[in-house]
Amino acid sequence: MRTIVRLFVGAAVATAALTACSNPSSDDDARFGAPTQDWEFAAESDQSPDDPDPSPVADDPEPTTTPEPTTQPEPEFAPGTRQNPAGSQESAVFTTAEGEIDVWAGPAIWDASGLIAAENQFNDPPADGMTQVLVPVTVSYTGQGSVEPYYDIEVVYLADNGRSFESGYAVIPDALRDVNELYDGGTATGNLMFEVPTDQVPGGLWGISYGWNNDALWFEAA
């Protein structure tokens, strides 16, 4: 049973208290031997006007402590990000003002070069060191509008070496571009073709996005 990773498309307050401390009464000052104003005045009068200014006495420096090194916590990434991809059995759900689009990619045919060559004699073979991959993409729609799977959904392949690859063009069986517009309750599956380095499959991630300028959700490729 597949689970979903959801993305919505479109549209600690700290407080501090200060506690005032009451000044001790003059009676308390006298009781604990606090100096009085008369004493302070008399002390100042002991200095002769002819005496040079006494050298200031530096206060003892406050002791300093070296702060203990702190360990920064490891960042936590939400499920469906490149750093924390969702599982291969999970699907992406994009919520718009009109409805929801559910998209699932996989499982892929990691070496589909022979299958694609047999589909049409004019298909180009993969370049040296490359292989052709077919991945089925299943799209479901629920809502008041509609979705065009091939034009509204984008799928990219991110290899383990950090390179990303967009889908290519060839005459392939059950192509996603042949799937028409889906309305409320509609579901369809179609294939996309990718040409990727042979040493980078299987593995990697599928990135799935909906519409223009929207972040992709990432899934383990299987």
N, C-alpha and C positions, 0 to 999 in steps of 0.2 A: 504494500500500500504506500503510495507516494504522499509525501507531505509538501507543504508550500513554504516559500519565502516571499514575503509580501513587500511591495514598494508602492507608495502613493505618488501619483503623478499629478502635476499642476499646483493649482493653487494650494538659589538658597540665600534666602535673605539673612544676613548676619546682623545681629544687634549686640550692642555693648552697653553695660550699665556702669555708671560712675557713682560710687558711694562717697559722700562727703563726710569727713571726719571733723567732729567738733573740737574747737580749741580748748585746751585745758584751762581752767579758771586760774585767776591770779593767786587764789588761795592755794591751789595745787602747786603752782610754781614756787611759792614760798615754802610750802611744806617739804618739797623735794629738793630744796637748795638751788632753785633756778636763779640766775643772776638778775638783779633788778636794774631798772633804768639808772638809779642813782649810782650804782657800782660802775656801770658802763661809762657814765659821765666822768666819774672820778678817775677812772683808768685813763681816759683820754687826756685829762688835765695833767697827769704826771709827766707828759712829754714836754721838754723844754722847746720853746719856739726856735732857739738857736741850733737845736740838734738837727742833723741832716735826716732826711727821710729814711726810716729803717728799711733795710733790704727786705723785700717780700719773701716770705717763707713759702716754698712750694708745697702744695699738698701732696701727701703720699699718693702715688698712682694707684688707681683701682686695680685689683688683681684681675687678670684676664684668663679666660678659659678657652681652650680650643674645642669648637663644637664637634660633636661626634659625627662621623660621616653617615649620611643617610642613604639608604638603598631605594632607588626609584622603582616603583612598581611597574611590572610589565604592562604595556598598553593592552586593553581588551578591544577586540574588533568584533563588530556585529556579524552574525551569520549572514552569508551571502556576499561578503567582501572578498577581495583577492587574498587578503591575509587570513581569512577564515571562511573558505568556500563551503557552500552547502554540499550535501551528498549527491551522488549521481542519480538517486531515486527521488530527489525532491524537484519540485517545479516552481517556476517564477510566476507570481500573480501580480499584475499591475492594475491598480484601481484608479479609474478616472471618474469624472463627474457623471458619466453616462453608464458605466458598467465596469466589468472585470474581464481581464484577459489572462488566461492561464496558459503558460508555455512550458513545455518539457522537451529537452534535447537528449537524444540517445535511445538505445545504445548504438554506438557508431560501428561502421564497417571500416576497419583501420587500413586495409589494403584492398581498395575497390578499383584499382587501375584496370584490371582485366574486365570487370563488370562494366565499367564505363566505356572501355574500348569496344566491347561487344554491343553496346547500346546504339552506337553510331560510328560508322567507319571514318567519319571526318573529325571525330574528337581527337584533340592533341594528346599525345602520351605525356606523362609527367617528365619534367626535366631531370637531368642526372642528379642523383642523391635525394630526389623527392618522391613522394607517393601521394596518390589521390585517396581521399577519405570521403565517405558518404555518412551523413548523420541525419536521421529522421527527426523532424521537429513537429510536435503535436501542439496544436493551438485550439483552445476552447474559448467561447465568448458567452457572457451573460450580461444582458443590459438592454437599454433602449436604443443604443446606436448600432455600430457594426465595426468590424476590423478586417483589414486586408492583410493576411499573414505575411506575404512576401514583401510587401512595401512598408508595413507598420512595425514589423519585428526584425531586429538585427541580431545575428549570432556571430561571434568571433571565437577563434581558437587561440588560446594562450599556451604556448609550449613551455616546457620546463626550463628552457634556456632564456626565457624572458621575452621572446619574440611573439608578436601577435599576427594572426593571419585572418583575412576576410574571406568570405566564400567566393569561389570562382565561377566561371560560366562554362558549361558543357551540356551536351544533350544527355541527360541522366534519367533513369527510371523514376517515376513518381515524384517529379520535381515540385518543390514548394511553390515555385512561380506559377504552376498550373492550378493552384488552389484558388477558388474564387472567394468573394467577400463572405464573411460569416456574420450571421445575425444571432439574436437571442437563442441560446441553446445549441448553437452550431459548434461542431468539432471536426477537425480535419488534420491529416498528417501528410507531410511532404518532405522530400530530401533536399539537403544542401550539399554542395561539393566543396572540399577544401584541398589545396595542394600544399603539403607541409614536408619538412625534412623527414626522411625515413627514420633517422635515429632519434626523432622526437615523438614517436608514437609507439605504443599507446601511452597515455598519460595526459598531463596538461589539464587545462580548465576550459569550460565553455562560458563565455560571457554573453548574457541575454539582456537586451534592452528593448524598450518600446518607445516609439516616437523619436523626435529629434531632441538632441541636447539633454538626454536623460542618462543618469548613471546606470551602468550595467549591474546586474546581479550575477554572481559567479558560482559555478558548480563544478565539482570534480567530473572530469570526462571519463566515460566508460564505454 
